[in-house]
Every structure is written in structure tokens, then in C-alpha cells.
Amino acid sequence: MNMEEPLVHCPKCGEEHPIQSVLTAQSNQNVIFECPKCGYEKRNILTSKG
């Protein structure tokens, strides 16, 4: 079964990137988004776990 990786849209530049390349999950349940194209960064993204 060939499953494609979900894509994430950057809220600043609108580029799409694979989820694994732009989201980082930290041990304290914080999530960080970093766009490799424009450099936009958002930290402490709320998740369903906290």
C-alpha cells in the first residue's frame, strides 16, 4: 500500500510541504512549524493532547 504523506500549507507564503519536513513535536507536547521556503516559524501550537 502506497500512502502519500499529508501536505501542510504555510500560512505566510502558501507553499505546501510534507508534514514530516515542517512540523517538529517536542517531548513537552509542544509542536513547532517551520517553513523551509520563507522561514516562517510558529511555536507552541496547541494540539488535542495539550
N, CA, C and O atoms as CSV, one atom per row, in Angstrom:
chain,resi,resn,atom,element,x,y,z
A,1,MET,N,N,0.846,-1.168,0.000
A,1,MET,CA,C,0.000,0.000,0.000
A,1,MET,C,C,0.899,1.242,0.000
A,1,MET,O,O,1.755,1.387,0.873
A,2,ASN,N,N,0.709,2.119,-0.959
A,2,ASN,CA,C,1.497,3.329,-1.077
A,2,ASN,C,C,0.693,4.499,-0.528
A,2,ASN,O,O,-0.257,4.961,-1.160
A,3,MET,N,N,1.080,4.978,0.660
A,3,MET,CA,C,0.355,6.077,1.291
A,3,MET,C,C,1.172,7.347,1.126
A,3,MET,O,O,2.357,7.382,1.457
A,4,GLU,N,N,0.533,8.386,0.613
A,4,GLU,CA,C,1.215,9.665,0.463
A,4,GLU,C,C,1.235,10.403,1.792
A,4,GLU,O,O,0.296,10.320,2.584
A,5,GLU,N,N,2.321,11.125,2.020
A,5,GLU,CA,C,2.452,11.910,3.230
A,5,GLU,C,C,1.566,13.158,3.127
A,5,GLU,O,O,1.545,13.805,2.079
A,6,PRO,N,N,0.837,13.507,4.192
A,6,PRO,CA,C,-0.005,14.712,4.152
A,6,PRO,C,C,0.833,15.964,3.914
A,6,PRO,O,O,1.985,16.038,4.340
A,7,LEU,N,N,0.247,16.945,3.233
A,7,LEU,CA,C,0.920,18.210,2.974
A,7,LEU,C,C,0.378,19.284,3.908
A,7,LEU,O,O,-0.804,19.287,4.250
A,8,VAL,N,N,1.258,20.194,4.314
A,8,VAL,CA,C,0.898,21.298,5.193
A,8,VAL,C,C,1.132,22.593,4.423
A,8,VAL,O,O,2.170,22.758,3.782
A,9,HIS,N,N,0.165,23.514,4.485
A,9,HIS,CA,C,0.279,24.821,3.831
A,9,HIS,C,C,0.882,25.827,4.808
A,9,HIS,O,O,0.458,25.915,5.961
A,10,CYS,N,N,1.867,26.581,4.341
A,10,CYS,CA,C,2.434,27.655,5.157
A,10,CYS,C,C,1.440,28.811,5.177
A,10,CYS,O,O,0.978,29.239,4.119
A,11,PRO,N,N,1.098,29.331,6.371
A,11,PRO,CA,C,0.138,30.439,6.442
A,11,PRO,C,C,0.699,31.757,5.908
A,11,PRO,O,O,-0.067,32.681,5.632
A,12,LYS,N,N,2.011,31.861,5.759
A,12,LYS,CA,C,2.609,33.106,5.283
A,12,LYS,C,C,2.782,33.119,3.762
A,12,LYS,O,O,2.317,34.044,3.097
A,13,CYS,N,N,3.452,32.094,3.205
A,13,CYS,CA,C,3.744,32.106,1.766
A,13,CYS,C,C,2.830,31.196,0.954
A,13,CYS,O,O,2.786,31.308,-0.271
A,14,GLY,N,N,2.091,30.287,1.619
A,14,GLY,CA,C,1.153,29.421,0.926
A,14,GLY,C,C,1.757,28.172,0.306
A,14,GLY,O,O,1.035,27.370,-0.287
A,15,GLU,N,N,3.073,27.988,0.431
A,15,GLU,CA,C,3.718,26.793,-0.122
A,15,GLU,C,C,3.253,25.546,0.635
A,15,GLU,O,O,2.913,25.609,1.817
A,16,GLU,N,N,3.248,24.418,-0.070
A,16,GLU,CA,C,2.915,23.133,0.539
A,16,GLU,C,C,4.186,22.342,0.773
A,16,GLU,O,O,5.077,22.307,-0.076
A,17,HIS,N,N,4.263,21.708,1.936
A,17,HIS,CA,C,5.418,20.880,2.265
A,17,HIS,C,C,4.935,19.629,2.985
A,17,HIS,O,O,3.915,19.675,3.674
A,18,PRO,N,N,5.649,18.506,2.840
A,18,PRO,CA,C,5.283,17.286,3.570
A,18,PRO,C,C,5.326,17.539,5.083
A,18,PRO,O,O,6.206,18.239,5.584
A,19,ILE,N,N,4.379,16.969,5.780
A,19,ILE,CA,C,4.222,17.210,7.216
A,19,ILE,C,C,5.496,16.910,8.000
A,19,ILE,O,O,5.826,17.634,8.939
A,20,GLN,N,N,6.209,15.861,7.633
A,20,GLN,CA,C,7.425,15.481,8.363
A,20,GLN,C,C,8.542,16.500,8.222
A,20,GLN,O,O,9.433,16.558,9.069
A,21,SER,N,N,8.510,17.316,7.153
A,21,SER,CA,C,9.600,18.273,6.937
A,21,SER,C,C,9.334,19.635,7.571
A,21,SER,O,O,10.243,20.463,7.628
A,22,VAL,N,N,8.122,19.891,8.046
A,22,VAL,CA,C,7.823,21.221,8.594
A,22,VAL,C,C,7.346,21.217,10.044
A,22,VAL,O,O,7.378,22.262,10.694
A,23,LEU,N,N,6.906,20.081,10.566
A,23,LEU,CA,C,6.421,20.024,11.947
A,23,LEU,C,C,7.393,19.244,12.822
A,23,LEU,O,O,7.878,18.178,12.442
A,24,THR,N,N,7.666,19.794,13.999
A,24,THR,CA,C,8.515,19.132,14.983
A,24,THR,C,C,7.721,19.000,16.266
A,24,THR,O,O,7.213,19.991,16.792
A,25,ALA,N,N,7.610,17.780,16.774
A,25,ALA,CA,C,6.922,17.549,18.049
A,25,ALA,C,C,7.974,17.416,19.143
A,25,ALA,O,O,8.915,16.631,19.019
A,26,GLN,N,N,7.809,18.186,20.212
A,26,GLN,CA,C,8.738,18.141,21.324
A,26,GLN,C,C,8.184,17.260,22.431
A,26,GLN,O,O,6.989,16.964,22.462
A,27,SER,N,N,9.055,16.844,23.335
A,27,SER,CA,C,8.650,15.930,24.401
A,27,SER,C,C,7.630,16.548,25.357
A,27,SER,O,O,6.884,15.820,26.012
A,28,ASN,N,N,7.584,17.874,25.447
A,28,ASN,CA,C,6.617,18.520,26.327
A,28,ASN,C,C,5.299,18.800,25.604
A,28,ASN,O,O,4.507,19.620,26.069
A,29,GLN,N,N,5.057,18.149,24.501
A,29,GLN,CA,C,3.836,18.190,23.688
A,29,GLN,C,C,3.662,19.509,22.938
A,29,GLN,O,O,2.577,19.787,22.429
A,30,ASN,N,N,4.717,20.326,22.863
A,30,ASN,CA,C,4.682,21.500,22.007
A,30,ASN,C,C,4.960,21.066,20.572
A,30,ASN,O,O,5.701,20.112,20.335
A,31,VAL,N,N,4.368,21.766,19.629
A,31,VAL,CA,C,4.600,21.493,18.212
A,31,VAL,C,C,5.124,22.775,17.578
A,31,VAL,O,O,4.615,23.864,17.843
A,32,ILE,N,N,6.149,22.636,16.735
A,32,ILE,CA,C,6.753,23.783,16.060
A,32,ILE,C,C,6.586,23.599,14.558
A,32,ILE,O,O,6.862,22.527,14.021
A,33,PHE,N,N,6.128,24.661,13.881
A,33,PHE,CA,C,6.034,24.680,12.421
A,33,PHE,C,C,7.136,25.589,11.901
A,33,PHE,O,O,7.292,26.713,12.378
A,34,GLU,N,N,7.913,25.103,10.911
A,34,GLU,CA,C,8.952,25.902,10.282
A,34,GLU,C,C,8.866,25.718,8.776
A,34,GLU,O,O,8.960,24.595,8.280
A,35,CYS,N,N,8.687,26.823,8.040
A,35,CYS,CA,C,8.606,26.764,6.584
A,35,CYS,C,C,10.016,26.857,5.993
A,35,CYS,O,O,10.724,27.831,6.245
A,36,PRO,N,N,10.429,25.861,5.217
A,36,PRO,CA,C,11.769,25.896,4.632
A,36,PRO,C,C,11.909,26.921,3.507
A,36,PRO,O,O,13.027,27.280,3.137
A,37,LYS,N,N,10.791,27.394,2.959
A,37,LYS,CA,C,10.875,28.366,1.862
A,37,LYS,C,C,11.005,29.799,2.369
A,37,LYS,O,O,11.947,30.501,2.000
A,38,CYS,N,N,10.070,30.242,3.210
A,38,CYS,CA,C,10.065,31.648,3.624
A,38,CYS,C,C,10.622,31.868,5.026
A,38,CYS,O,O,10.868,33.009,5.417
A,39,GLY,N,N,10.826,30.785,5.793
A,39,GLY,CA,C,11.394,30.913,7.127
A,39,GLY,C,C,10.384,31.199,8.225
A,39,GLY,O,O,10.765,31.395,9.379
A,40,TYR,N,N,9.084,31.227,7.877
A,40,TYR,CA,C,8.046,31.466,8.883
A,40,TYR,C,C,8.122,30.386,9.957
A,40,TYR,O,O,8.315,29.209,9.652
A,41,GLU,N,N,7.969,30.792,11.211
A,41,GLU,CA,C,8.011,29.848,12.320
A,41,GLU,C,C,6.887,30.143,13.297
A,41,GLU,O,O,6.631,31.298,13.638
A,42,LYS,N,N,6.225,29.099,13.739
A,42,LYS,CA,C,5.189,29.222,14.775
A,42,LYS,C,C,5.489,28.159,15.809
A,42,LYS,O,O,5.662,26.986,15.478
A,43,ARG,N,N,5.549,28.573,17.059
A,43,ARG,CA,C,5.871,27.659,18.166
A,43,ARG,C,C,4.664,27.477,19.071
A,43,ARG,O,O,3.711,28.254,19.024
A,44,ASN,N,N,4.720,26.441,19.891
A,44,ASN,CA,C,3.692,26.155,20.902
A,44,ASN,C,C,2.304,26.024,20.296
A,44,ASN,O,O,1.343,26.596,20.811
A,45,ILE,N,N,2.196,25.284,19.217
A,45,ILE,CA,C,0.912,25.048,18.557
A,45,ILE,C,C,0.098,24.096,19.423
A,45,ILE,O,O,0.575,23.023,19.790
A,46,LEU,N,N,-1.118,24.484,19.747
A,46,LEU,CA,C,-1.976,23.632,20.573
A,46,LEU,C,C,-2.378,22.389,19.810
A,46,LEU,O,O,-2.677,22.446,18.618
A,47,THR,N,N,-2.382,21.271,20.502
A,47,THR,CA,C,-2.801,20.003,19.917
A,47,THR,C,C,-3.920,19.416,20.766
A,47,THR,O,O,-4.253,19.962,21.818
A,48,SER,N,N,-4.494,18.322,20.323
A,48,SER,CA,C,-5.566,17.693,21.089
A,48,SER,C,C,-5.043,17.079,22.375
A,48,SER,O,O,-5.825,16.771,23.274
A,49,LYS,N,N,-3.719,16.894,22.479
A,49,LYS,CA,C,-3.121,16.335,23.690
A,49,LYS,C,C,-2.694,17.410,24.677
A,49,LYS,O,O,-2.313,17.082,25.801
A,50,GLY,N,N,-2.744,18.664,24.302
A,50,GLY,CA,C,-2.348,19.688,25.247
A,50,GLY,C,C,-1.767,20.847,24.561
A,50,GLY,O,O,-1.374,21.816,25.211
